[in-house]
Amino acid sequence: MQQTTTLDRNLTANSSHTNPVSATVESAALAAHQATDKIAGKVTAQVDRSAEAVHGAVESAADAATSAAEWASTIPEQATQVQARLTDSASASIRAHPIATVAGVLVVGYLLGRLAHR
């Protein structure tokens, strides 16, 4: 913008001392500079809006990733709890019915052995 202002002053000062063709060229140059400044202002505004939209999208993605990471961090703890419950349940069942448990394990082992030899 500063260049246009300086150019405006130079063209205004020089226009009284030049011929009509030079004045026309200088006027066209001034109009081109003003149009360029106007376009640059609009482009800058659009770039700012686009940058805001991109920043918003990045923040949303970061929030989603953080939520997913927090959820994923709870999985090992949940798996440990499930493992502890299954172990406690199996231990209680074995203590309650030790002979049936041993017989069941022997039958399953025999059947797996037969299937493995085929």
Phi, psi and omega in degrees: 000323181298322180297321180294319180297316178295318179296321178302313181295317180296318181291320179295318181292322184276342187293332180284343184253005184245169179279169184299325179294316178296321178297319179295316179298315180294322178295319178295320178297317178298316179297320179296318178296318180295319178296320178297317178297320180295315179296318179299321178296317179294318180296318179299318178296318180294319178298319178298316179296318179296319179297320178297318180296318179295318178299319178298317179295319179295318179296319178297316179296320179295320177297316179296318179295321179295316178299316179296320179294320178296317178297315181296330181290341179275344184299312180301321179295318179296319179297320178297319179295317179296317179298317180296318179296317179296319179297315179297318180295314179297318179298318180295319179294318179294319179294324182286326184223068185294320183290317179296324179295313180296318179296318179296319179295320179297318179295314180297317178298318179298313181297318178296320178297320179294319180292326181288333181276352181281000000 
